[in-house]
Amino acid sequence: MRFFTYFFALALSLLTLLPAAAKVYDVQVGLNGNNNYSPADLTINPGDQVRFVWVSGTHPTVSDSPTPLWATFVPSSSNTQVITFNQAGTFPYHCSAHAVLVNGTWVGMIGSITVRTTPLATAPAQGTGPVLSYYPNPTRGQLTVQLAAAAGYTYKMRLSNVLGREVRLLALPPSVAAVDGIPLDLSGLPAGLYFCSLLVNDKAVSVTRLTVL
């Protein structure tokens, strides 16, 4: 028993020395049947991974970096590409079927991955963090979003369907007025149950339910 206790304590101490696990971010390809990447612009930390998840359409995805980060791939139900980003910088890409080159710049179905030089500060401690609210709930499509939060962090509201697919992503400045809030039009969404996640520095800190009538 004494040996087991010692071994368990040693294992715990070693775990504390391990680096934090890398995060995996999803980029949905062809969301809502459109020619798009969602989110089109993503900011991550060194060592994080980006997973290109096919939703609809045929979208050959090309790396636009001077030295391509990946060979061109076509996301599909059987081909979910996962790419690890270890180097800081901004890495653009485009769909060769739905983007055109105008004056040396790709326009149309494009995206970019920005890798920070150093990770941002961690989210506020639990119990002292931001508070996201929205009304009415249930809603017939028109929503007002409010946020009570401290400055110094990035805030977003992510709306996902019951399958976990992102259907809306709303950037929230910490100075959102408690009275006015931010209007959000959900009239194009099918009726049903959705999940609202508050993201602080791209990390989900709370999840609530929203019903669209």
Backbone hydrogen bonds, N-H to C=O, Kabsch-Sander energy under -0.5 kcal/mol:
donor,donor_aa,acceptor,acceptor_aa,energy
5,T,1,M,-2.4
6,Y,2,R,-2.3
7,F,3,F,-2.7
8,F,4,F,-2.6
9,A,5,T,-2.2
10,L,6,Y,-2.3
11,A,7,F,-2.3
12,L,8,F,-2.1
13,S,9,A,-2.0
14,L,10,L,-2.1
15,L,11,A,-2.0
16,T,12,L,-1.4
17,L,14,L,-1.1
18,L,14,L,-0.5
18,L,15,L,-1.1
25,Y,23,K,-0.5
25,Y,49,Q,-2.8
27,V,51,R,-2.9
28,Q,26,D,-0.5
28,Q,38,S,-3.2
29,V,53,V,-3.0
30,G,28,Q,-0.6
30,G,36,N,-3.0
33,G,30,G,-1.5
34,N,31,L,-1.9
36,N,34,N,-1.4
38,S,28,Q,-2.4
42,L,112,S,-2.1
44,I,114,T,-2.8
47,G,85,F,-3.2
48,D,45,N,-2.1
49,Q,23,K,-3.0
50,V,83,I,-2.7
51,R,25,Y,-3.5
52,F,50,V,-0.6
52,F,81,Q,-3.0
53,V,27,V,-2.5
53,V,51,R,-0.8
54,W,52,F,-0.6
55,V,29,V,-2.6
56,S,29,V,-1.6
59,H,57,G,-0.5
61,T,73,F,-3.5
62,V,60,P,-0.6
62,V,94,H,-3.2
63,S,70,W,-0.5
64,D,92,P,-2.5
73,F,61,T,-1.5
76,S,79,N,-1.6
79,N,76,S,-1.1
81,Q,52,F,-0.8
81,Q,79,N,-0.7
83,I,50,V,-2.7
85,F,48,D,-2.6
86,N,84,T,-0.6
89,G,115,V,-1.9
91,F,113,I,-3.1
93,Y,111,G,-2.5
94,H,62,V,-1.9
95,C,109,M,-2.4
96,S,60,P,-2.2
96,S,94,H,-0.6
98,H,95,C,-0.8
99,A,95,C,-0.5
100,V,107,V,-2.4
102,V,100,V,-0.7
102,V,105,T,-3.3
103,N,101,L,-0.5
105,T,102,V,-1.7
107,V,100,V,-2.6
109,M,98,H,-2.3
109,M,107,V,-0.5
110,I,108,G,-1.4
111,G,93,Y,-2.3
112,S,40,A,-2.5
113,I,91,F,-1.8
114,T,42,L,-3.2
115,V,89,G,-3.4
115,V,113,I,-0.5
116,R,44,I,-2.7
116,R,114,T,-0.6
128,T,125,A,-2.0
131,V,148,A,-2.5
133,S,146,Q,-2.6
135,Y,144,T,-1.8
139,T,211,T,-2.6
143,L,141,G,-0.6
143,L,184,L,-2.5
144,T,135,Y,-2.7
145,V,182,I,-3.0
146,Q,133,S,-3.4
148,A,131,V,-2.4
149,A,147,L,-0.6
149,A,174,P,-0.8
155,Y,172,L,-0.6
156,K,199,L,-1.8
157,M,170,L,-2.9
158,R,156,K,-0.5
158,R,197,S,-2.7
159,L,157,M,-0.5
159,L,168,R,-2.7
160,S,158,R,-0.5
160,S,195,F,-2.4
161,N,165,R,-2.2
164,G,161,N,-2.2
167,V,159,L,-3.5
168,R,159,L,-1.5
170,L,157,M,-2.7
172,L,155,Y,-2.9
176,V,173,P,-1.5
181,G,177,A,-1.0
182,I,145,V,-2.6
184,L,143,L,-3.0
186,L,141,G,-4.9
186,L,184,L,-0.7
189,L,186,L,-2.0
192,G,212,V,-2.3
194,Y,210,L,-3.0
195,F,160,S,-2.7
196,C,208,T,-3.1
197,S,158,R,-3.0
197,S,195,F,-0.6
198,L,206,S,-2.2
199,L,156,K,-3.2
199,L,197,S,-0.6
200,V,198,L,-0.5
200,V,203,K,-3.0
201,N,154,T,-2.9
201,N,199,L,-0.5
203,K,200,V,-1.2
205,V,198,L,-2.8
206,S,198,L,-0.9
208,T,196,C,-2.5
210,L,194,Y,-2.7
212,V,192,G,-2.9
212,V,210,L,-0.5
213,L,139,T,-3.3
213,L,211,T,-0.5
